[in-house]
Structure formats: C-alpha cells, structure tokens
Amino acid sequence: MGAQQHWLHRVARLRPADALQSLVIAFLLVFIETGLRTIRVERVARLLRVKFMETEDTEHEGRSTLLSENERRWTRNATRVVRRWPLDATCLRRSLLLGWILRRREPQLIVGVRKRNDKIEAHAWIRLAGVDLDPEADQFLPFDGRL
C-alpha cells in the first residue's frame, strides 16, 4: 500500500467527530502559520483568545489544570495532525494551537529564553491556572524583551 493510500486509510478509520476536529485543527494550523508570517505573535494569540505574556497575577485558587475528556480528545487529534504537518510545527505553533483548544480556561502563552553553550535559545509553552503545561518550562526564563 502506498504512502498516500495508507494516509487515506487511516483518515477513513477515524470517527466522524475526530475527522471533523482534525480538519478544524488543520485549518487552525494554516491560520497560525499565515498569522505568524504576516502579523505580530501578540495579535495571533489575541485572535485565538490566548493571553500573551501577561504578568498580572490572577486568582487561580480552585481552578484545575486537569483536562476534560473533550479537551483530551482535541489534544490527541491535534497531536495526530501536527505529527504529520508538512510545515514547521515549532513549540510556538503547537502552543498557540493548544491555547486555542483551552481558550475557555484563559490560557497564557509564555515565551522563554535561556543561554546554553553561549547560544540563546527560545521556547514557547502554555500556562494554565498558574501552572506551566510544559515540563521543560522551568529551564527557561520568561522573555521580557531584554537579554
């Protein structure tokens, strides 16, 4: 079976709801890519209803970071699509996508930097209810515009 036939076979096996979510995710990835190439990341985040680098401390008491079944399904489908995405699926793009999935919970997009082997490295992740959802987030300092 050729690669294209294999891909079509896998899509045909998806539940209709998962296939629809995957289509929405692909559309969002095109939107995110186009946005990042044409406007500022802050504007892309705002259009996706994701807070960008907000430092104000909001009340997180009683807010859970546990994902609902629906959020987990969206996240699984997003992972499936991103894994096969032909364009650059960097941490920034994945984080914006995850932020959109969690948009009802007021996620924050955080961009961090670190110096490693005399090189500056950047990384993006989502913070939800004051908790960083990326296990590597503690290795970076939130970027404040100064190096």
C-alpha positions as CSV (number, residue, x, y, z in Angstrom):
1,M,0.0,0.0,0.0
2,G,1.5,3.4,-1.0
3,A,2.0,6.2,1.5
4,Q,-1.0,8.2,0.2
5,Q,-3.3,5.2,0.3
6,H,-2.1,4.4,3.9
7,W,-2.9,8.0,4.9
8,L,-6.3,7.9,3.3
9,H,-7.0,4.5,5.0
10,R,-6.1,6.0,8.4
11,V,-8.4,9.0,7.8
12,A,-11.2,6.7,6.8
13,R,-11.0,4.8,10.1
14,L,-11.4,8.0,12.2
15,R,-14.6,8.6,14.0
16,P,-16.6,11.4,12.2
17,A,-16.1,13.7,15.2
18,D,-12.3,13.1,15.2
19,A,-12.1,13.6,11.4
20,L,-14.0,16.9,11.8
21,Q,-11.7,18.0,14.7
22,S,-8.7,17.1,12.6
23,L,-10.0,19.3,9.8
24,V,-10.5,22.2,12.1
25,I,-7.0,21.7,13.5
26,A,-5.5,21.7,10.0
27,F,-7.4,25.0,9.3
28,L,-6.1,26.5,12.5
29,L,-2.5,25.5,11.7
30,V,-2.9,27.3,8.4
31,F,-4.3,30.3,10.2
32,I,-1.5,30.3,12.8
33,E,1.2,29.9,10.1
34,T,-0.2,32.7,8.0
35,G,-0.7,34.9,11.0
36,L,2.9,34.4,12.3
37,R,4.2,35.3,8.9
38,T,2.1,38.4,8.5
39,I,1.3,39.9,11.9
40,R,2.8,40.0,15.4
41,V,2.6,37.0,17.6
42,E,0.6,39.0,20.2
43,R,-2.1,39.6,17.6
44,V,-2.2,36.0,16.6
45,A,-2.6,35.0,20.2
46,R,-5.3,37.5,20.8
47,L,-7.2,36.3,17.7
48,L,-7.1,32.7,19.1
49,R,-8.2,34.0,22.6
50,V,-4.9,33.2,24.2
51,K,-3.3,35.7,26.6
52,F,0.2,36.6,25.6
53,M,2.9,37.0,28.3
54,E,0.6,38.7,30.8
55,T,2.4,39.1,34.1
56,E,-0.5,40.1,36.2
57,D,-1.3,37.5,38.9
58,T,-4.8,36.4,38.5
59,E,-6.7,34.3,41.0
60,H,-6.1,30.6,40.3
61,E,-7.5,29.1,43.5
62,G,-9.9,26.3,42.8
63,R,-9.0,26.3,39.1
64,S,-8.0,22.9,37.8
65,T,-5.4,22.1,35.2
66,L,-6.9,18.7,34.6
67,L,-8.2,18.4,31.0
68,S,-11.8,17.4,30.3
69,E,-12.5,14.4,28.1
70,N,-13.3,16.8,25.2
71,E,-10.1,18.8,25.7
72,R,-8.1,15.5,25.8
73,R,-9.8,14.4,22.5
74,W,-8.9,17.7,20.9
75,T,-5.4,17.4,22.2
76,R,-5.0,13.9,20.8
77,N,-6.3,14.9,17.4
78,A,-4.0,18.0,17.4
79,T,-1.0,15.8,18.2
80,R,-2.0,13.4,15.3
81,V,-2.3,16.3,12.8
82,V,0.8,18.1,14.0
83,R,2.9,14.9,13.7
84,R,2.0,14.8,10.0
85,W,2.0,18.5,9.4
86,P,4.3,19.4,6.4
87,L,5.2,22.9,7.6
88,D,7.2,23.9,10.6
89,A,5.4,22.7,13.8
90,T,7.5,24.6,16.3
91,C,6.7,24.9,20.0
92,L,5.2,28.4,19.3
93,R,2.8,26.9,16.8
94,R,1.9,23.9,19.0
95,S,1.4,26.2,22.0
96,L,-0.9,28.6,20.1
97,L,-2.9,25.6,18.9
98,L,-3.1,24.2,22.5
99,G,-4.0,27.7,23.7
100,W,-6.9,27.7,21.3
101,I,-8.1,24.3,22.5
102,L,-8.0,25.6,26.1
103,R,-9.3,29.1,25.3
104,R,-12.3,28.9,27.6
105,R,-9.9,28.5,30.5
106,E,-7.9,31.7,29.9
107,P,-4.5,30.1,28.9
108,Q,-1.4,32.2,28.7
109,L,1.2,31.8,26.0
110,I,4.7,32.2,27.6
111,V,7.8,32.7,25.6
112,G,11.0,32.0,27.4
113,V,14.7,32.2,26.8
114,R,17.9,30.5,28.1
115,K,21.5,30.7,27.4
116,R,23.1,27.3,26.6
117,N,26.6,26.8,25.3
118,D,26.9,30.5,24.5
119,K,23.8,30.4,22.4
120,I,20.4,32.0,23.1
121,E,17.5,29.5,22.9
122,A,13.8,30.3,22.9
123,H,10.9,28.2,23.8
124,A,7.1,28.7,24.0
125,W,4.5,27.0,26.2
126,I,1.1,27.3,27.7
127,R,0.4,28.3,31.3
128,L,-3.0,27.3,32.7
129,A,-4.2,28.4,36.1
130,G,-0.7,29.4,37.0
131,V,0.8,26.0,36.1
132,D,3.2,25.6,33.1
133,L,2.0,22.7,31.0
134,D,5.4,22.0,29.5
135,P,7.8,20.0,31.7
136,E,10.8,22.0,30.2
137,A,9.4,25.4,31.1
138,D,11.4,25.6,34.3
139,Q,14.6,25.6,32.2
140,F,13.7,29.0,30.6
141,L,13.1,32.5,31.9
142,P,10.1,34.3,30.6
143,F,11.3,36.8,28.0
144,D,10.9,40.4,29.0
145,G,12.4,41.9,25.9
146,R,15.9,42.2,27.4
147,L,18.8,39.8,27.1
